[in-house]
Amino acid sequence: MFNSANFKFFGRLQAMVAGRGAEGHDYSFQQNPAIKDAIEALGVPHTEVDLILVAGSPVSFSYHLQDGDPVAVYPVGDFVAASPSAKLTLPPPEPLGFVLDVHLGKLARRLRMLGFDCRYRNDYADPEIIKLALDDGLIILTRDRGILKHACVKHGYLVGSQLVDEQVREVLGRYDLYDRISPQSRCPSCNGQLREIEKERIRQRLQPKTARYYSQFYICSSCEKLYWQGSHYKKIAAWLQQRLGPTEKGGSSGF
């Protein structure tokens, strides 16, 4: 004999359960499964859920479904009246860092340009990403919701857009990172930290015009790639100004 519970999803969660949004969906089940399993069976990773109400009362992921339960599921950032203790999302780990799946190479580079620690390789397998996240206290950024459904994953975000500029906005907004932007502090290529270096120490590596017109240089502590405030720097500044805008929180700081 099957039991049934009605699920309603709100905010960005609706897109994860296409055709089953806020209007509700009847979920059939046997025995009494954990509500986390039901939510993920409907397409929503547990890392995307901040609040679950059953008949108006908050419950945890371990709550076991009962026949006839009315369930409301809310994403992070949906300002529903509830005590802080009812919220299910854990605070992001500190120091803040990310590990990105193979589909998000452009996003990794953009976030590094803004100064964020981003581990990325184009051959990472899911088990490697999960192990890195657990061992080093990193947030998983992915386009693959399957990796976020692993029970051991505590911190993760399902990137919605396929456009890198919108992906940057998503991540900055989700983790409130505007005040943490620190351009020219991390190497976009390898994720190493940048440090200022005297021009005389690297003059032999510079083209004549670069040595003539620029005086401030940075070197990556890992790959030793050089950076200066040339055309690449101006492009970064213009990109940051355009994407965040002067009215955004922290939008033009750091340049």
N, C-alpha and C positions, 0 to 999 in steps of 0.2 A: 504493500500500500504506500502510495506517495503522499507526502505532505507538500505544502506550498507556502512560500513567503513572497511578499510584494516588495521589490526594490525600486527606489527612486534615486537617481544619481543627479548631481548638481555641478554647475560650473564646467570646467574642462573635462571632467569625468564623463560627461554625456557623449563626447566624441569617441571615447574609448569603448562605449557600448552602443554602437550605432543602431538606431531604431529602438533603443530601450531607455531613452533619457528621462527627463523629469516626469514624463507621463506615467512611468512605472512599468515594471516587468515582473511577471509571476515566475518565480524560480521553484522548480519542483525538486524534491529531495527525499531520500530515505533516511531513517534514523534521525540523528541530530548533528549534522556537520558543524564544524567551527565556521563562524561567519566570515572569517578571513578566506577560507577555501571557497566559499560561495561567491564572494566578491571577485576573487581572482579568476574563478571559472567564467564569470561574466565579462572578463577582459580588463579589469582594473588592477594593476599591481598594488600591493599593500603600501609601498613607499609613496603613493599618490594620495593616500587617504589620511585626512587629519581628524575627522570626526564621524562617528557612526551613532545614529539614534535609532532605537527600537521602541516604537510606540512613544516617541518623544523623550526617552531616557537614554543617556550615553552608555555605550557598552565598549568593551575591549575587543581585540581581534579573537580572543579565546572564547567569546560568547557562543553558545550552541543554539542554532536556529530551532525555533518552535513553530509548529503548524500555525499559519495565519499571521505570523509576525509582519508588521509594516516596518520596513527598513528604509532609512534615509542616509545617504552616503555623501559626504562633503569633502572637497579638495582642500589643500593648503591654501590659506589666503581668503577663504570664504568666511566672512565675518558673521558667523552664526552665534547667537548668544549661548555661551557654554562656559563653564568654569575651566581654567587652564588645565586642571587635572584630567579633564575629559579629552583633551587633545592627544592624538596618537602619534604625531610626528615628533621625532627626537630632534633636539637642537643640533645644528651642523657641527661636525667635529672641528676641533682646533688643534694645531694650525690648519687653516682651510686648504684643501687640495682636492683635485678631481682626477679621475681616471675615465677616459673616453673610449667608446667602442670604435670599431674600424670604419664606421660610416661617418665619423665626426672629426676627420682630420682638419678641415678648414676651421671648425669651431675651436679646436685645440689651439691652433695657431693664433686665432683672434684673441682668445682669452689670455694666452701668454703675452700678447702685445699689450694687454691691459694689466699685466703684472701678476697673473694668477698661475699657481702651480698646477700644471696639466700633464699627466702621464698619458702618452699616446704612442702606439705603434700600429702600423697597418696590418699586422699579422696577429694581434692579440686574439686569443680564444676566450670564450666566456669564462672558463675556470680560472684563467690567468687574471682576468679583470676582477673577478670576485676575490681571489686571493690577495691581490694588490690592495683592494679596498679594505679588506679585513686586517691585513698586516700593517698597513701604513695609515689607517684611519682616513680613507679617501671617500669622496662622494662619487658614485657612478653616474655618468651622463651617457644616455643611450637612446637609440631610436627603436631598440628591440625590447618590448615589454617583458619578454620571457625571462631575461636575465634578472629583472627586478622582482620576479615572483619567487626566487629562491628564498627560503625561510631565513637563511643566515644574513641576507642583505638588509642592512639597517638604514643606509643612506643612499638615496638614488633619485634621479629625476628623469622622467620620460620626455625627451625633447619632442615638441609637437611639430614645429615648422621644418620644412626642407630647405629654407633659405637661411644662409649663415647669419645675416644681419639680424633677422628675427630670432634666431637661436641665441645670439648674444643677449638680446633684450630679455628673452625668457629666463636665462640663467641669472643675469644681473638682478632681475625682479624677484625671482623665486628665493634667492638667498640674500637679498638686500645688500648688494655688493657695490653700489655706486660710490660709497665713501671709501672703498678699499682699492679703487682703481689707482694703479701706480705704473704709468707707461715708462718704457725704457728701463725696467728693472729685471726683465727676464727675456731670455733668448727665444724668439719665435720658432726657431728651427729645432732646438734640442731641449728646451725647457731649463737650461742652466741659468744661473743668476749672473746678471751683468754688474760690472764694477768699472768705475772710471779709471782711465789709464792715461799717463802723460804721453803727449804726441811724440816726444823724442824717443820713447821706448819702442814705438811701433812705426816710426817714420819710413823704414825700409819696406814696409808692407803697403804703403799708401801710393796711389797715383799722384803725379805732380800737382794736378789741379786740386785734388782733395787735400793734400798737405798745405797748399797755398791758402785755400779759402775756409778751412775749418780748423778749429782749435780744440774742441771738446770731443773726446772719444771714449767709447765704452768697449769692453772686451768680455766675451762670455767665459765664465770660469770653467766651463766644461769643454766646449768645442773650439774656443779661442777665436770665434768669428768676431769681426770688428763692426761697430755701429757708430754712426755720427749723425748729426742733425741735418742730413742732406735731403734729397727728394723723397727718400723712403720715410723719413721722419715727418715731412710735411704731409705726405699721404696719410700717415697714421693719425696726425693731428686733425686733418680735414675729415677723415672717416669718423673719428671719435666725436667731433663737433656735430657732424651731420646726423649720426645715429642717436646720440644722446640729447643733443640740443642744449642751449644755454639755460633753459628753464628746468631741465631735469636735475634731480638731486645729484650734486657732484659732477655735473655734466662737463664742465670745461676745466676742472682742476687738473693740475699736474703738467700743464703745458705752459 
